[in-house]
Amino acid sequence: MINNQHLLAIIIRWFFLHGIALIIMFVVKPGVWGAAGLLLASSAVSTGLSIVYLRRSRQVNFDIEQDHMDPTLQIASQTLPYMRRGLNEETARKTAEIIQKIADVAAVAVTDHTTVLAYIGTGADHHKAGGPIITKATRDVLATGEIKIVLDSRELNCPMKGCPLESAVVVPLQCKGEVVGTIKLYRVERGEVPPTVVKLAVGVSQLLGMQMELAELDRQVQLVTKAELDALHAQINPHFLFNTLNTIIMFSRTNPETARRLLIRLASFFRHALKRHGHFNSLREEIEYLNTYLVLERARFREKLRVVRDINDELLEYQVPVLTIQPLVENAIKHGILPKPEQGTVQVTARKIDSEMVIIIRDDGVGIEDDRINDVLRPGYGSGNGVGLSNVHERLKVLFGEDYGLRIVSVPGEGTSIYVRVPLLHGTAEKEGKERETQSANSGR
């Protein structure tokens, strides 16, 4: 598009060339045809120069815009395969390498809340990945979620004398509205950080945050799918099944009638497990499923296992996620009661508190050591082959939000209590649960 500046430049060229043509005609005094040819030639030359000028102007403007946009877009494109896997040491290192290669900065660092995940560039001999965050500027950004520009090395607070880093821009890395880490671009020049570097840092952090949110949404979708598969295929602990069959075989020799009743219970247990569809069952169905499981377990452990139920009947028709209660009771028996030498008790309580159902699985078993209590909810922890605490914990968070995971309170030698909170869902729980999933996903965008 031609602006006023371009128009003025074209007019000046036109007058200049035609002025030269008039001077030549005044001096040489050609005939009519010579004068006409001279004017045509000057018009052609001025038009050609104007076209060349406009093309060069557009190319310059395009190059200027590219200088501002290209680095951010290049970084976003090249880091996409890594940041879609979440924030960890490997993805942080790859991301830092890409940023440092494309951006005009001396060094790049990526951190989470407590640790330097990656450091690439000048000063890498003493700024080591894997170490704790030592700069106050980074801690301030993590606490406030606001960008911070460091103008001299004193603010960087590097303990190594002679560190070449003099200035930096530190920006928060956010996912779903929460600060999960920082990106730091370092310079070896003291003083004001160029606006282009600041804009680049902000743009990169926003794009990487979006990529991480997409990765989290992918993980949630995969988790829901995995939960459905677990509910159909992995809900029966193979050890429980084999042990129960061995118990039935034993009773078939000594008490055939008891063996027959246990076989009926085992068939009922499988029937309940395999008929499940979707994410929810009524509390009544979950308790019936639990009771069938407990009949089989008490046949094995007899007087060693005592079970107390305290269920509010008003809650029986409300909905709970499938395979929520039985895995927690199985965990209490296996890891709480069985290791203790004497009889143990598992208590199952369900109460209505405000607009929520609270389910408590309490045992008086051996308890969980303080240094292990945070690990038991980590996916893959433990040796069990059933649904597991981590699966229940993650499904609750996906269905209802981050505040609805399991809460564990344990005292070594005294026992463990596991608390489950579920919003009161009646009748249309499957539809409401899907709506909550959609709302949870949308809130992460």
N, C-alpha and C positions, 0 to 999 in steps of 0.2 A: 504494500500500500504506500502511495506517494504522500509524504507529509510536506509541511511548509518549507522545511530545510532543503529537501530534495528539489522542490519546485524552484526555489531561489537559485540553487546551483545550476539547474538546467537553463534558466533565463540568462544567467551571467555568461554561460558558455555560448548561448545563441547570439547575444549581443556582441561578444568578443569576436567570434568568427565572422559574423556579418559585418562588423566594423572593419576588420581586416580586408574583407572583400570590397567594401566601399572605397577604402583608401587606395587599393590596387586600381579600381576603375577610375578614380580621380587622377591618378598618376599616369596610367597607361592609356586611358581613354579608348577602350576597345569599342567595336561596333555593337549594334543591338544584340546580335546573337552571342557575341563574346561576353557581354555583360550578363545576359540570361544564363549562360553556361556557368559563369563564375558564381552567381547567386545560388544556382542549383547545387553546385559542388560544395559551397560553404554550408548549405542546409543539410546535405547528406552527411558531411563530416560532423556537424554539431549534433545531429540525431544519433549517429553512431556512438559518439563520445558519451551522450546522455544515457544510452542503453547500457554501455559498459559501466558507467558510474552507478546506475541503479542496481545492476547485478552485484557489484562489489559491496555496495551498502547492505544489501540483503544477506550476503554471505557473512559479512562482519557481524551483523545482528544475530544471525543464526549461531555463529561460533561463540558469541558472548553468552547466549542462553545455554548452549551446550556446556560451556565452562562451569555454569552453576548447577546444571542438572545431572550431567553425566556421572560424576563420582558417586552420588547417592544412589542413582538407579543401577549403576554397575555393581555397587556393593550389595544392594538389595537382591539383585538377580543372582549373584554368585554365592551369597550366604543362605539363600532360600533352602537348599537341600540339607543344610546343617541345622539351622535354627528351628526347622519343623520337627526336629527330634528333641527339642527342649534345651534347657540351659545346663550344661555340664562341662567338664574339663575339655573333652574332645571337641565339642561344638564351639566352645569359647575360643579354643586355640585356632581352629580353622577360621572362625570369624575375625579374630584379631589379625591373622596373617593377611586376609583379604583386604581389610580396612587399611592396614599399614602399607600394603603394596599400592593401593589406588589413591589414598589420601596423602596430602603433602604434610605429613607430620613425622616427628622423630620416633615416636613409640606409641603403642596402643596397649591398653590393659582392659580386661573384662573381669568383673567380680560378681559374686553372689552376695548374700548378706554378711558373710563373715570371712570369705576366703578369696584370694586372688586366683581366679580360675585360669587366666592366661595372661602372658606378658610377652610382647614382640617388639624388638627394636632397640634403640639406644638405651643403655643401662641394664640390659638383660643379664649382665654378669652378676648383678647384686639384687635386682628386682626379680625375684623368683616366683614362678607360678606354684600354687599349692600352699603358700604361706598366708598368714593372717593379714587383714587390712590394717595398715599402720598410719595412713594419712588421715588427719582430721577432716580434710575437705571431703573425702569419700564418705566418711561416717556421717557428716552433715547431710550430704545428698541422700544417703540411705534413710536418714531420719525424717527429712523434710520433703523429699520427692521433688526438690527444686534444683535447677541447674546451678553449677558453681564454676566460676572462672578464677583460676589461680594465676597471679601476676608475677610472683617470684618464688625462688626455691625455698625460702623460709616457710611459706605456707604449705609447700609440699612435704616438709618435715621428714626428708629422707635421712636415715641415720648414717648412711655411708658418706664420708667426706669426699669432696670432689665429684659428686654426682653431677653429670652434665645437664640434667633436666632442669629447666628454669621456669617454665610456665605450662599450664594445662587447662583443658576444659573438661569438667566431669558432669555427665548427664545421667539421670536415672533411667534404668531399664525397667519398664512396667509391663505387667501382664494382668489383664482383668482388673485394672484399677489399682493394683498393689505393686509396690516397688520390690522387685525381686533381685536387683543387682545394679551395676553401673557400667558405663563405658567411659574410658578416659583416653583422651588424645593429648599427648605430650609434645612440647616443643623445647628446643635447646636455646631459644631466644627469650630473654626476659622482657616483661612488659605486656602491653595490650595484645590479646589474642585476636588475629584477624577475624572479621565477621564471617568470612567464607568458611573458616574452620569451625566456628561456633554453629553456623547453620548446618554444616555437614554433620556435626556430632548430633544435633537435635534431630535432624531428618533420619539419620541412621538408627538412632535409638527408637524412634517411633515405628519405623518399618520393621525392625527386629522384634519389637513388642508385638506388633500385629502378627508376625510369623509365629511367635511363641503362642499367642492366643489361638491361632489356627491349629497348632500342634496339640494344644490342650483340648480343643473341641474334637479333634480326631481321636485323641486318647479316650475321651468320654464315650464317643460312639462305639469304639472298639470294646470298651469296658462293659457297656450295656449288652453288646452282642456276646461277649465272653460270659457274662452273668447268665444269659439265657441258655448258653450251651452247658455251663456248669449245672444249671438247674435240671437239665435233661440227662447229662452224661456223667458228671463227676460228683453227684450228691451222695452216692453211696460209697462210704469208705470201704475199700476192699478188705482191710483188716477186720472191720466190724462184721462184714458179710461172712468171711471165712470163719471167724470165731463163733458167730451165731450158728452156722451150719455144724461146726464141731460140737457145740452145746446140744443141738437137736439130735445129732448122732448119738451122743452119750445118753440122752434121755430115752432114745428109742430102745435101748437095751434095758434100762432100769424102770422107766415109767413111760410107756408108749402113749398114754393119754396126754401127758404133758408135752411130749414131742409133737403130737398132732396139733395141740393148741398153739405151740410156738410156730409150727409151719404155717398155720392160718395167719398168725400175726405177721410173719415174715412176708407172706404173699400180700397182705394188706399194706405193709410198709412199701413194697415195690409199687403197688397199685397207686397209692397216694403220690409217690415220687414221679411216676411216669405220666400221670394224667395232667400235670401242671402245665398251664399255658399262660404266657404273659408274666407280668412282674408281681402280681398281688394274689393273695388268698385272704379269706376271712380269718380272724384270730381263732375262731372255733376250729376251722380245718387245720390250722397250724398246731393247735393244742392236741387235736386227735392224732395227728402225725407224730407229735412228740410222745404222746402216751404209748403208741405202738412201739416206738423206738425204746422207750424205758422198760416196757414189759420184756423185750428181748435182752436188754442189758441186765436187768435184775435176775433173769434166769441164769446169767453167767456169774454175777458177783454176789447174788443172794443177800445175806445180811450186811455185807460190806457197804452197800449203797442204800441210802435213804433219800427219798424225794418228797419235798413239801411244795404244794401248789397253792398259791393265793391269787386267784384270778377274779377280777371284777366282772360279774356276769353281764353287766351293761356293755362291756367292750367286745363281746364275742362276735358280733356281726360287723364290727369295724374291720377295715382292711389293713394288712401288714404285708411287706414284701415277702415273697416266698423264700423258704429256707433261711429264715432269720433266727428263730428260737432254737431249733434242733441242733444246728452246728455249735451254738454257744453252750448248750447243755453238754453236748458231746465233748467239747473242749474242757469244760469244768470237771467232767468225770475222768477223762484221760489224763489231764495234766494237774488236776487239783486233788481228786479223791484217791485215785489208784496209787500214787506214790506214797501216801501216808499208811502206816501200819494198821491203824484201827478204822472203825466205821466212819464214813463221811456223809455229809448231808448236802444236797443241792436244793436250793429254794428258787422257785420260779414265781415271780410277782408281776402282776399287770395292774396298773392304776391309771386313772384319768386325772390329769393335772392341767387345768385350764383347757386349752384347745388341743392338747396332745395326749397320746398314749405313751406311758413310760413303762418299759419292761425291764425288770432287773433279774439277772441270773447271778445268784450268790452261792458260793461254796465255802466250806470251812476246811479246805485242803491246805496244801503246802505253801500256797501263795507264789508270787513272782518276785524275783530279785529286782531291786531298784534299777540296776544297770541294764535289765532286759525288758522292762515294761514298755519302753518306746519301740522296741523291735518287734513285738508280737503282732503289731498291726501293719508291719511292712510286708508288701507282697513277696511271696516266695519264702518267708521265714518259717522255720519248723520243718518237720518231716512228715506231717500228715498228708493223706491223699484225699481227704474230703473237701468240703467247701471252704472251711477255714475262716478265721477271724478277719483276715485282711479282705477277703472277698465280701463278707457281710459289711464291713466298714466302708469299703469303696462304693458298693452298691447303694448304701444309704445316702452317701454324699452326692452321688450322681442323681438319684431320684428326688432328693429333697433339698440339697444344698450343702455347702461345706460345714455348716453348724450341726449337721445331723449324723455325724459318724459315731462310732462306739466310744464310750468313755470307760476307762478301766481304773479301778481303785483296788490296790492289793497291798497286803501286809505279809511279808514272809513269815511262814509258820502259823498264820492265823486264817488266811483265806483270801478270796478274790471276789469282787463284785463287778459285773459288766452292765452298763446302763445303755439302754436303747430308747431313743425318742423318735416317735412317729406322729406326724400330723393326723388328726382324726379324719379318716376317709371312710365314707359309708356308701356302699353300693356301687358307685361309679368310680371306684378308685383307679381302675386301669386308665380311664380317660383322664382323670385328674393328674395321675402320675405322669402321663405323657405330656400334658400341658406344663407340668412343673419342669420336666426335662427340657422342653422347648424354651421356657422362660429362663432356665439356668444357662442354656447355651447362648441365648440372646443377650443375657446380662454380661457374658464374657466378651462380646464383640466390642 
